[in-house]
Amino acid sequence: MEGLDTRTRTVVRSVVSGYRRKSATRRIGIFIALDDATIRRLRMTVAHLKKQMDRRFTRLQREMNARFVGVDRRFISVDDRFDAVDQRFDAVDQRFDGMDRRVARWTRIRNEIRGPREFK
């Protein structure tokens, strides 16, 4: 490590010491994960583990609720868009009903004037 600056030496030492620590734990069959929910210390009590797990599940619940709030907003906006399309279809149906009434009225008036039309 001669000829290296202080920062590089520090990084090399931390990498090497981390490697040694990992290799030592793997030799004896211990696997350590950063988000492991198991008992971290040998003397951790069940109450402390419960408290830790409750904290993790509370955070997870908050994250899931935040995601579902976004999904609910999207569903509401899609429902609003469908409602708008339904209103447009209802307006078109009313226009067609009005046209049907006018055609029926004009047909009735024409039949009164000319008589019923016979099809051959």
N, CA, C and O atoms as CSV, one atom per row, in Angstrom:
chain,resi,resn,atom,element,x,y,z
A,1,MET,N,N,0.815,-1.192,0.000
A,1,MET,CA,C,0.000,0.000,0.000
A,1,MET,C,C,0.856,1.251,0.000
A,1,MET,O,O,0.362,2.368,0.158
A,2,GLU,N,N,2.110,1.045,-0.175
A,2,GLU,CA,C,2.992,2.197,-0.243
A,2,GLU,C,C,2.764,2.911,-1.562
A,2,GLU,O,O,2.518,2.274,-2.586
A,3,GLY,N,N,2.844,4.191,-1.536
A,3,GLY,CA,C,2.679,4.989,-2.735
A,3,GLY,C,C,1.223,5.384,-2.998
A,3,GLY,O,O,0.944,6.074,-3.978
A,4,LEU,N,N,0.293,4.958,-2.141
A,4,LEU,CA,C,-1.115,5.309,-2.311
A,4,LEU,C,C,-1.454,6.482,-1.404
A,4,LEU,O,O,-0.873,6.625,-0.329
A,5,ASP,N,N,-2.381,7.312,-1.828
A,5,ASP,CA,C,-2.786,8.421,-0.971
A,5,ASP,C,C,-3.673,7.906,0.161
A,5,ASP,O,O,-4.078,6.743,0.163
A,6,THR,N,N,-3.963,8.764,1.103
A,6,THR,CA,C,-4.668,8.367,2.318
A,6,THR,C,C,-6.076,7.847,2.006
A,6,THR,O,O,-6.517,6.852,2.581
A,7,ARG,N,N,-6.755,8.508,1.120
A,7,ARG,CA,C,-8.128,8.116,0.785
A,7,ARG,C,C,-8.159,6.719,0.153
A,7,ARG,O,O,-8.999,5.891,0.506
A,8,THR,N,N,-7.257,6.470,-0.765
A,8,THR,CA,C,-7.197,5.159,-1.422
A,8,THR,C,C,-6.861,4.071,-0.409
A,8,THR,O,O,-7.436,2.984,-0.452
A,9,ARG,N,N,-5.929,4.361,0.508
A,9,ARG,CA,C,-5.580,3.385,1.541
A,9,ARG,C,C,-6.787,3.053,2.408
A,9,ARG,O,O,-7.003,1.893,2.760
A,10,THR,N,N,-7.572,4.066,2.750
A,10,THR,CA,C,-8.764,3.847,3.575
A,10,THR,C,C,-9.770,2.958,2.855
A,10,THR,O,O,-10.350,2.054,3.456
A,11,VAL,N,N,-9.974,3.216,1.564
A,11,VAL,CA,C,-10.912,2.410,0.784
A,11,VAL,C,C,-10.420,0.977,0.696
A,11,VAL,O,O,-11.204,0.041,0.853
A,12,VAL,N,N,-9.129,0.796,0.448
A,12,VAL,CA,C,-8.572,-0.556,0.334
A,12,VAL,C,C,-8.720,-1.289,1.660
A,12,VAL,O,O,-9.076,-2.468,1.679
A,13,ARG,N,N,-8.450,-0.605,2.769
A,13,ARG,CA,C,-8.577,-1.249,4.081
A,13,ARG,C,C,-10.018,-1.669,4.350
A,13,ARG,O,O,-10.259,-2.767,4.851
A,14,SER,N,N,-10.981,-0.800,4.019
A,14,SER,CA,C,-12.380,-1.142,4.291
A,14,SER,C,C,-12.842,-2.310,3.427
A,14,SER,O,O,-13.600,-3.162,3.891
A,15,VAL,N,N,-12.393,-2.354,2.180
A,15,VAL,CA,C,-12.759,-3.468,1.305
A,15,VAL,C,C,-12.165,-4.765,1.823
A,15,VAL,O,O,-12.846,-5.789,1.892
A,16,VAL,N,N,-10.888,-4.713,2.186
A,16,VAL,CA,C,-10.208,-5.920,2.674
A,16,VAL,C,C,-10.824,-6.377,3.982
A,16,VAL,O,O,-11.060,-7.571,4.164
A,17,SER,N,N,-11.093,-5.442,4.913
A,17,SER,CA,C,-11.662,-5.856,6.191
A,17,SER,C,C,-13.080,-6.383,5.995
A,17,SER,O,O,-13.487,-7.326,6.673
A,18,GLY,N,N,-13.826,-5.792,5.083
A,18,GLY,CA,C,-15.166,-6.308,4.790
A,18,GLY,C,C,-15.105,-7.687,4.197
A,18,GLY,O,O,-15.932,-8.542,4.514
A,19,TYR,N,N,-14.131,-7.916,3.336
A,19,TYR,CA,C,-13.964,-9.243,2.733
A,19,TYR,C,C,-13.612,-10.268,3.804
A,19,TYR,O,O,-14.144,-11.378,3.815
A,20,ARG,N,N,-12.713,-9.883,4.699
A,20,ARG,CA,C,-12.330,-10.804,5.767
A,20,ARG,C,C,-13.527,-11.144,6.648
A,20,ARG,O,O,-13.729,-12.299,7.022
A,21,ARG,N,N,-14.322,-10.120,6.976
A,21,ARG,CA,C,-15.481,-10.345,7.827
A,21,ARG,C,C,-16.470,-11.274,7.146
A,21,ARG,O,O,-16.988,-12.199,7.771
A,22,LYS,N,N,-16.742,-11.027,5.836
A,22,LYS,CA,C,-17.683,-11.870,5.110
A,22,LYS,C,C,-17.171,-13.288,4.987
A,22,LYS,O,O,-17.921,-14.246,5.175
A,23,SER,N,N,-15.888,-13.425,4.668
A,23,SER,CA,C,-15.352,-14.777,4.506
A,23,SER,C,C,-15.352,-15.515,5.837
A,23,SER,O,O,-15.558,-16.728,5.865
A,24,ALA,N,N,-15.125,-14.807,6.941
A,24,ALA,CA,C,-15.129,-15.459,8.251
A,24,ALA,C,C,-16.531,-15.923,8.606
A,24,ALA,O,O,-16.702,-17.013,9.151
A,25,THR,N,N,-17.539,-15.109,8.303
A,25,THR,CA,C,-18.909,-15.511,8.629
A,25,THR,C,C,-19.373,-16.640,7.729
A,25,THR,O,O,-20.147,-17.491,8.165
A,26,ARG,N,N,-18.920,-16.669,6.489
A,26,ARG,CA,C,-19.310,-17.760,5.588
A,26,ARG,C,C,-18.654,-19.072,5.999
A,26,ARG,O,O,-19.227,-20.145,5.807
A,27,ARG,N,N,-17.468,-18.987,6.555
A,27,ARG,CA,C,-16.777,-20.206,6.979
A,27,ARG,C,C,-17.537,-20.942,8.067
A,27,ARG,O,O,-17.555,-22.173,8.102
A,28,ILE,N,N,-18.171,-20.177,8.962
A,28,ILE,CA,C,-18.881,-20.841,10.050
A,28,ILE,C,C,-20.371,-20.998,9.743
A,28,ILE,O,O,-21.135,-21.436,10.604
A,29,GLY,N,N,-20.787,-20.649,8.537
A,29,GLY,CA,C,-22.154,-20.916,8.123
A,29,GLY,C,C,-23.160,-19.852,8.511
A,29,GLY,O,O,-24.356,-20.140,8.557
A,30,ILE,N,N,-22.727,-18.637,8.792
A,30,ILE,CA,C,-23.644,-17.556,9.132
A,30,ILE,C,C,-23.834,-16.691,7.897
A,30,ILE,O,O,-22.868,-16.294,7.245
A,31,PHE,N,N,-25.087,-16.407,7.588
A,31,PHE,CA,C,-25.380,-15.526,6.466
A,31,PHE,C,C,-26.001,-14.253,7.018
A,31,PHE,O,O,-26.998,-14.309,7.738
A,32,ILE,N,N,-25.421,-13.110,6.686
A,32,ILE,CA,C,-25.901,-11.827,7.199
A,32,ILE,C,C,-26.457,-11.026,6.029
A,32,ILE,O,O,-25.759,-10.792,5.042
A,33,ALA,N,N,-27.705,-10.609,6.139
A,33,ALA,CA,C,-28.321,-9.743,5.136
A,33,ALA,C,C,-28.632,-8.418,5.803
A,33,ALA,O,O,-28.912,-8.363,7.001
A,34,LEU,N,N,-28.579,-7.336,5.010
A,34,LEU,CA,C,-28.781,-6.013,5.593
A,34,LEU,C,C,-30.199,-5.812,6.096
A,34,LEU,O,O,-30.410,-5.127,7.096
A,35,ASP,N,N,-31.179,-6.403,5.410
A,35,ASP,CA,C,-32.560,-6.211,5.836
A,35,ASP,C,C,-33.106,-7.467,6.519
A,35,ASP,O,O,-34.315,-7.698,6.531
A,36,ASP,N,N,-32.228,-8.255,7.073
A,36,ASP,CA,C,-32.640,-9.503,7.705
A,36,ASP,C,C,-33.476,-9.194,8.934
A,36,ASP,O,O,-33.124,-8.336,9.743
A,37,ALA,N,N,-34.582,-9.903,9.062
A,37,ALA,CA,C,-35.493,-9.649,10.181
A,37,ALA,C,C,-35.260,-10.607,11.334
A,37,ALA,O,O,-36.043,-10.634,12.283
A,38,THR,N,N,-34.220,-11.374,11.267
A,38,THR,CA,C,-33.937,-12.308,12.351
A,38,THR,C,C,-33.301,-11.576,13.514
A,38,THR,O,O,-33.022,-10.380,13.441
A,39,ILE,N,N,-33.080,-12.302,14.570
A,39,ILE,CA,C,-32.470,-11.696,15.756
A,39,ILE,C,C,-31.040,-11.286,15.414
A,39,ILE,O,O,-30.228,-12.118,15.008
A,40,ARG,N,N,-30.740,-10.004,15.579
A,40,ARG,CA,C,-29.454,-9.474,15.169
A,40,ARG,C,C,-28.353,-9.759,16.205
A,40,ARG,O,O,-27.230,-10.121,15.855
A,41,ARG,N,N,-28.690,-9.592,17.434
A,41,ARG,CA,C,-27.698,-9.831,18.488
A,41,ARG,C,C,-28.052,-11.117,19.218
A,41,ARG,O,O,-29.203,-11.553,19.232
A,42,LEU,N,N,-27.060,-11.693,19.803
A,42,LEU,CA,C,-27.287,-12.949,20.502
A,42,LEU,C,C,-28.230,-12.762,21.683
A,42,LEU,O,O,-28.986,-13.672,22.022
A,43,ARG,N,N,-28.193,-11.598,22.306
A,43,ARG,CA,C,-29.005,-11.366,23.508
A,43,ARG,C,C,-30.268,-10.548,23.222
A,43,ARG,O,O,-30.858,-9.997,24.151
A,44,MET,N,N,-30.691,-10.457,21.965
A,44,MET,CA,C,-31.903,-9.702,21.638
A,44,MET,C,C,-33.115,-10.448,22.209
A,44,MET,O,O,-33.247,-11.660,22.042
A,45,THR,N,N,-33.985,-9.710,22.876
A,45,THR,CA,C,-35.139,-10.344,23.489
A,45,THR,C,C,-36.258,-10.493,22.459
A,45,THR,O,O,-36.242,-9.865,21.400
A,46,VAL,N,N,-37.205,-11.321,22.790
A,46,VAL,CA,C,-38.359,-11.524,21.911
A,46,VAL,C,C,-39.164,-10.230,21.810
A,46,VAL,O,O,-39.685,-9.902,20.745
A,47,ALA,N,N,-39.263,-9.504,22.910
A,47,ALA,CA,C,-40.010,-8.236,22.892
A,47,ALA,C,C,-39.346,-7.243,21.951
A,47,ALA,O,O,-40.031,-6.529,21.218
A,48,HIS,N,N,-38.015,-7.190,21.964
A,48,HIS,CA,C,-37.310,-6.276,21.077
A,48,HIS,C,C,-37.479,-6.706,19.627
A,48,HIS,O,O,-37.653,-5.864,18.746
A,49,LEU,N,N,-37.431,-8.008,19.373
A,49,LEU,CA,C,-37.658,-8.506,18.018
A,49,LEU,C,C,-39.063,-8.176,17.547
A,49,LEU,O,O,-39.254,-7.782,16.396
A,50,LYS,N,N,-40.053,-8.333,18.425
A,50,LYS,CA,C,-41.442,-8.002,18.071
A,50,LYS,C,C,-41.569,-6.523,17.726
A,50,LYS,O,O,-42.222,-6.152,16.751
A,51,LYS,N,N,-40.936,-5.690,18.539
A,51,LYS,CA,C,-40.970,-4.249,18.296
A,51,LYS,C,C,-40.340,-3.914,16.947
A,51,LYS,O,O,-40.860,-3.091,16.194
A,52,GLN,N,N,-39.223,-4.558,16.657
A,52,GLN,CA,C,-38.521,-4.326,15.396
A,52,GLN,C,C,-39.385,-4.777,14.207
A,52,GLN,O,O,-39.488,-4.074,13.202
A,53,MET,N,N,-39.995,-5.946,14.338
A,53,MET,CA,C,-40.838,-6.469,13.259
A,53,MET,C,C,-42.079,-5.589,13.067
A,53,MET,O,O,-42.480,-5.323,11.934
A,54,ASP,N,N,-42.683,-5.140,14.166
A,54,ASP,CA,C,-43.846,-4.252,14.069
A,54,ASP,C,C,-43.485,-2.969,13.331
A,54,ASP,O,O,-44.264,-2.467,12.520
A,55,ARG,N,N,-42.288,-2.442,13.622
A,55,ARG,CA,C,-41.827,-1.233,12.942
A,55,ARG,C,C,-41.700,-1.469,11.440
A,55,ARG,O,O,-42.108,-0.633,10.634
A,56,ARG,N,N,-41.128,-2.619,11.073
A,56,ARG,CA,C,-40.945,-2.929,9.647
A,56,ARG,C,C,-42.287,-3.100,8.946
A,56,ARG,O,O,-42.479,-2.603,7.836
A,57,PHE,N,N,-43.227,-3.814,9.601
A,57,PHE,CA,C,-44.527,-4.019,8.977
A,57,PHE,C,C,-45.332,-2.729,8.898
A,57,PHE,O,O,-46.093,-2.534,7.951
A,58,THR,N,N,-45.174,-1.849,9.878
A,58,THR,CA,C,-45.849,-0.548,9.819
A,58,THR,C,C,-45.334,0.260,8.639
A,58,THR,O,O,-46.116,0.880,7.917
A,59,ARG,N,N,-44.026,0.256,8.442
A,59,ARG,CA,C,-43.445,0.980,7.301
A,59,ARG,C,C,-43.927,0.372,5.988
A,59,ARG,O,O,-44.271,1.099,5.056
A,60,LEU,N,N,-43.952,-0.954,5.913
A,60,LEU,CA,C,-44.435,-1.621,4.711
A,60,LEU,C,C,-45.897,-1.274,4.434
A,60,LEU,O,O,-46.279,-1.042,3.288
A,61,GLN,N,N,-46.707,-1.241,5.486
A,61,GLN,CA,C,-48.124,-0.897,5.332
A,61,GLN,C,C,-48.272,0.527,4.801
A,61,GLN,O,O,-49.103,0.781,3.928
A,62,ARG,N,N,-47.471,1.455,5.322
A,62,ARG,CA,C,-47.531,2.840,4.826
A,62,ARG,C,C,-47.151,2.916,3.358
A,62,ARG,O,O,-47.795,3.626,2.585
A,63,GLU,N,N,-46.105,2.187,2.964
A,63,GLU,CA,C,-45.680,2.201,1.564
A,63,GLU,C,C,-46.759,1.614,0.661
A,63,GLU,O,O,-47.032,2.144,-0.416
A,64,MET,N,N,-47.367,0.525,1.100
A,64,MET,CA,C,-48.416,-0.087,0.285
A,64,MET,C,C,-49.635,0.821,0.185
A,64,MET,O,O,-50.238,0.938,-0.882
A,65,ASN,N,N,-49.995,1.462,1.287
A,65,ASN,CA,C,-51.133,2.380,1.252
A,65,ASN,C,C,-50.860,3.537,0.297
A,65,ASN,O,O,-51.755,3.969,-0.430
A,66,ALA,N,N,-49.630,4.038,0.298
A,66,ALA,CA,C,-49.287,5.137,-0.608
A,66,ALA,C,C,-49.417,4.691,-2.061
A,66,ALA,O,O,-49.890,5.455,-2.902
A,67,ARG,N,N,-49.004,3.473,-2.361
A,67,ARG,CA,C,-49.142,2.970,-3.732
A,67,ARG,C,C,-50.608,2.835,-4.116
A,67,ARG,O,O,-50.996,3.201,-5.225
A,68,PHE,N,N,-51.424,2.310,-3.205
A,68,PHE,CA,C,-52.828,2.100,-3.522
A,68,PHE,C,C,-53.586,3.420,-3.640
A,68,PHE,O,O,-54.578,3.493,-4.365
A,69,VAL,N,N,-53.142,4.456,-2.945
A,69,VAL,CA,C,-53.769,5.767,-3.103
A,69,VAL,C,C,-53.607,6.235,-4.551
A,69,VAL,O,O,-54.551,6.754,-5.147
A,70,GLY,N,N,-52.428,6.052,-5.105
A,70,GLY,CA,C,-52.200,6.426,-6.501
A,70,GLY,C,C,-53.055,5.618,-7.454
A,70,GLY,O,O,-53.600,6.158,-8.417
A,71,VAL,N,N,-53.177,4.314,-7.190
A,71,VAL,CA,C,-54.006,3.456,-8.045
A,71,VAL,C,C,-55.470,3.873,-7.930
A,71,VAL,O,O,-56.179,3.937,-8.935
A,72,ASP,N,N,-55.923,4.155,-6.715
A,72,ASP,CA,C,-57.308,4.593,-6.533
A,72,ASP,C,C,-57.586,5.889,-7.283
A,72,ASP,O,O,-58.656,6.048,-7.870
A,73,ARG,N,N,-56.641,6.807,-7.269
A,73,ARG,CA,C,-56.826,8.065,-8.018
A,73,ARG,C,C,-56.973,7.796,-9.501
A,73,ARG,O,O,-57.812,8.401,-10.169
A,74,ARG,N,N,-56.150,6.880,-10.023
A,74,ARG,CA,C,-56.258,6.557,-11.446
A,74,ARG,C,C,-57.603,5.922,-11.768
A,74,ARG,O,O,-58.209,6.242,-12.791
A,75,PHE,N,N,-58.079,5.020,-10.900
A,75,PHE,CA,C,-59.383,4.409,-11.125
A,75,PHE,C,C,-60.492,5.452,-11.102
A,75,PHE,O,O,-61.419,5.390,-11.910
A,76,ILE,N,N,-60.406,6.394,-10.195
A,76,ILE,CA,C,-61.425,7.448,-10.122
A,76,ILE,C,C,-61.404,8.276,-11.394
A,76,ILE,O,O,-62.463,8.610,-11.926
A,77,SER,N,N,-60.218,8.615,-11.894
A,77,SER,CA,C,-60.152,9.420,-13.119
A,77,SER,C,C,-60.691,8.638,-14.312
A,77,SER,O,O,-61.351,9.216,-15.176
A,78,VAL,N,N,-60.422,7.329,-14.378
A,78,VAL,CA,C,-60.966,6.516,-15.471
A,78,VAL,C,C,-62.479,6.427,-15.348
A,78,VAL,O,O,-63.186,6.506,-16.353
A,79,ASP,N,N,-62.991,6.263,-14.120
A,79,ASP,CA,C,-64.443,6.241,-13.926
A,79,ASP,C,C,-65.080,7.548,-14.372
A,79,ASP,O,O,-66.142,7.540,-14.994
A,80,ASP,N,N,-64.443,8.669,-14.061
A,80,ASP,CA,C,-64.969,9.967,-14.488
A,80,ASP,C,C,-65.003,10.067,-16.007
A,80,ASP,O,O,-65.954,10.598,-16.580
A,81,ARG,N,N,-63.963,9.554,-16.657
A,81,ARG,CA,C,-63.937,9.583,-18.119
A,81,ARG,C,C,-65.038,8.708,-18.703
A,81,ARG,O,O,-65.676,9.096,-19.682
A,82,PHE,N,N,-65.273,7.534,-18.120
A,82,PHE,CA,C,-66.368,6.679,-18.584
A,82,PHE,C,C,-67.719,7.360,-18.379
A,82,PHE,O,O,-68.603,7.259,-19.229
A,83,ASP,N,N,-67.880,8.057,-17.248
A,83,ASP,CA,C,-69.128,8.781,-17.006
A,83,ASP,C,C,-69.340,9.852,-18.069
A,83,ASP,O,O,-70.462,10.046,-18.538
A,84,ALA,N,N,-68.275,10.547,-18.452
A,84,ALA,CA,C,-68.388,11.577,-19.491
A,84,ALA,C,C,-68.794,10.952,-20.830
A,84,ALA,O,O,-69.615,11.513,-21.556
A,85,VAL,N,N,-68.219,9.799,-21.152
A,85,VAL,CA,C,-68.586,9.112,-22.402
A,85,VAL,C,C,-70.038,8.666,-22.336
A,85,VAL,O,O,-70.759,8.779,-23.327
A,86,ASP,N,N,-70.482,8.161,-21.187
A,86,ASP,CA,C,-71.881,7.758,-21.035
A,86,ASP,C,C,-72.819,8.939,-21.236
A,86,ASP,O,O,-73.868,8.792,-21.864
A,87,GLN,N,N,-72.460,10.101,-20.717
A,87,GLN,CA,C,-73.292,11.295,-20.902
A,87,GLN,C,C,-73.374,11.664,-22.377
A,87,GLN,O,O,-74.435,12.052,-22.867
A,88,ARG,N,N,-72.252,11.543,-23.087
A,88,ARG,CA,C,-72.276,11.855,-24.518
A,88,ARG,C,C,-73.171,10.882,-25.278
A,88,ARG,O,O,-73.920,11.290,-26.166
A,89,PHE,N,N,-73.095,9.593,-24.933
A,89,PHE,CA,C,-73.969,8.610,-25.576
A,89,PHE,C,C,-75.439,8.889,-25.254
A,89,PHE,O,O,-76.299,8.750,-26.124
A,90,ASP,N,N,-75.727,9.275,-24.026
A,90,ASP,CA,C,-77.108,9.614,-23.668
A,90,ASP,C,C,-77.604,10.805,-24.484
A,90,ASP,O,O,-78.750,10.818,-24.934
A,91,ALA,N,N,-76.747,11.799,-24.673
A,91,ALA,CA,C,-77.131,12.963,-25.480
A,91,ALA,C,C,-77.398,12.556,-26.927
A,91,ALA,O,O,-78.350,13.043,-27.537
A,92,VAL,N,N,-76.576,11.676,-27.480
A,92,VAL,CA,C,-76.789,11.204,-28.852
A,92,VAL,C,C,-78.086,10.410,-28.941
A,92,VAL,O,O,-78.842,10.556,-29.902
A,93,ASP,N,N,-78.347,9.564,-27.936
A,93,ASP,CA,C,-79.605,8.806,-27.916
A,93,ASP,C,C,-80.809,9.741,-27.892
A,93,ASP,O,O,-81.796,9.495,-28.584
A,94,GLN,N,N,-80.738,10.803,-27.110
A,94,GLN,CA,C,-81.848,11.769,-27.063
A,94,GLN,C,C,-82.038,12.434,-28.422
A,94,GLN,O,O,-83.166,12.659,-28.860
A,95,ARG,N,N,-80.924,12.747,-29.086
A,95,ARG,CA,C,-81.050,13.352,-30.417
A,95,ARG,C,C,-81.698,12.389,-31.396
A,95,ARG,O,O,-82.548,12.799,-32.187
A,96,PHE,N,N,-81.315,11.110,-31.361
A,96,PHE,CA,C,-81.938,10.126,-32.244
A,96,PHE,C,C,-83.419,9.941,-31.910
A,96,PHE,O,O,-84.240,9.790,-32.815
A,97,ASP,N,N,-83.766,9.953,-30.627
A,97,ASP,CA,C,-85.179,9.847,-30.242
A,97,ASP,C,C,-85.975,11.029,-30.779
A,97,ASP,O,O,-87.095,10.868,-31.262
A,98,GLY,N,N,-85.384,12.217,-30.689
A,98,GLY,CA,C,-86.051,13.407,-31.244
A,98,GLY,C,C,-86.228,13.301,-32.748
A,98,GLY,O,O,-87.276,13.660,-33.284
A,99,MET,N,N,-85.197,12.805,-33.430
A,99,MET,CA,C,-85.316,12.634,-34.887
A,99,MET,C,C,-86.382,11.591,-35.222
A,99,MET,O,O,-87.142,11.771,-36.173
A,100,ASP,N,N,-86.446,10.505,-34.455
A,100,ASP,CA,C,-87.484,9.494,-34.677
A,100,ASP,C,C,-88.876,10.090,-34.507
A,100,ASP,O,O,-89.773,9.815,-35.304
A,101,ARG,N,N,-89.057,10.909,-33.469
A,101,ARG,CA,C,-90.365,11.548,-33.260
A,101,ARG,C,C,-90.725,12.463,-34.428
A,101,ARG,O,O,-91.866,12.469,-34.888
A,102,ARG,N,N,-89.733,13.248,-34.912
A,102,ARG,CA,C,-90.016,14.147,-36.042
A,102,ARG,C,C,-90.362,13.368,-37.310
A,102,ARG,O,O,-91.287,13.730,-38.037
A,103,VAL,N,N,-89.613,12.296,-37.570
A,103,VAL,CA,C,-89.895,11.481,-38.761
A,103,VAL,C,C,-91.267,10.848,-38.636
A,103,VAL,O,O,-92.017,10.811,-39.611
A,104,ALA,N,N,-91.612,10.345,-37.452
A,104,ALA,CA,C,-92.938,9.739,-37.257
A,104,ALA,C,C,-94.032,10.780,-37.444
A,104,ALA,O,O,-95.071,10.492,-38.039
A,105,ARG,N,N,-93.803,11.999,-36.934
A,105,ARG,CA,C,-94.814,13.054,-37.091
A,105,ARG,C,C,-94.981,13.423,-38.558
A,105,ARG,O,O,-96.106,13.554,-39.039
A,106,TRP,N,N,-93.852,13.594,-39.289
A,106,TRP,CA,C,-93.945,13.948,-40.708
A,106,TRP,C,C,-94.570,12.816,-41.519
A,106,TRP,O,O,-95.295,13.073,-42.480
A,107,THR,N,N,-94.301,11.586,-41.148
A,107,THR,CA,C,-94.916,10.451,-41.836
A,107,THR,C,C,-96.420,10.442,-41.589
A,107,THR,O,O,-97.196,10.193,-42.511
A,108,ARG,N,N,-96.835,10.710,-40.361
A,108,ARG,CA,C,-98.262,10.775,-40.043
A,108,ARG,C,C,-98.929,11.908,-40.816
A,108,ARG,O,O,-100.020,11.722,-41.354
A,109,ILE,N,N,-98.289,13.085,-40.882
A,109,ILE,CA,C,-98.864,14.222,-41.617
A,109,ILE,C,C,-98.961,13.890,-43.099
A,109,ILE,O,O,-99.972,14.184,-43.737
A,110,ARG,N,N,-97.909,13.275,-43.655
A,110,ARG,CA,C,-97.925,12.930,-45.081
A,110,ARG,C,C,-99.030,11.912,-45.376
A,110,ARG,O,O,-99.702,11.993,-46.404
A,111,ASN,N,N,-99.211,10.944,-44.454
A,111,ASN,CA,C,-100.258,9.944,-44.664
A,111,ASN,C,C,-101.645,10.565,-44.587
A,111,ASN,O,O,-102.562,10.143,-45.292
A,112,GLU,N,N,-101.794,11.575,-43.725
A,112,GLU,CA,C,-103.087,12.260,-43.647
A,112,GLU,C,C,-103.374,13.009,-44.927
A,112,GLU,O,O,-104.521,13.062,-45.372
A,113,ILE,N,N,-102.339,13.595,-45.532
A,113,ILE,CA,C,-102.534,14.389,-46.749
A,113,ILE,C,C,-102.698,13.466,-47.957
A,113,ILE,O,O,-103.652,13.643,-48.714
A,114,ARG,N,N,-101.841,12.520,-48.166
A,114,ARG,CA,C,-101.829,11.699,-49.371
A,114,ARG,C,C,-102.503,10.355,-49.177
A,114,ARG,O,O,-102.779,9.665,-50.158
A,115,GLY,N,N,-102.767,9.976,-47.987
A,115,GLY,CA,C,-103.300,8.654,-47.736
A,115,GLY,C,C,-102.168,7.675,-47.475
A,115,GLY,O,O,-101.015,7.960,-47.799
A,116,PRO,N,N,-102.478,6.548,-46.906
A,116,PRO,CA,C,-101.408,5.581,-46.628
A,116,PRO,C,C,-100.790,5.080,-47.897
A,116,PRO,O,O,-101.470,4.903,-48.907
A,117,ARG,N,N,-99.537,4.857,-47.849
A,117,ARG,CA,C,-98.793,4.395,-49.009
A,117,ARG,C,C,-98.853,2.885,-49.086
A,117,ARG,O,O,-98.627,2.187,-48.097
A,118,GLU,N,N,-99.153,2.403,-50.242
A,118,GLU,CA,C,-99.251,0.955,-50.406
A,118,GLU,C,C,-97.994,0.458,-51.090
A,118,GLU,O,O,-97.508,1.057,-52.050
A,119,PHE,N,N,-97.476,-0.649,-50.579
A,119,PHE,CA,C,-96.277,-1.250,-51.171
A,119,PHE,C,C,-96.697,-2.413,-52.025
A,119,PHE,O,O,-97.483,-3.253,-51.587
A,120,LYS,N,N,-96.189,-2.481,-53.238
A,120,LYS,CA,C,-96.534,-3.576,-54.137
A,120,LYS,C,C,-95.404,-4.534,-54.297
A,120,LYS,O,O,-95.528,-5.519,-55.024
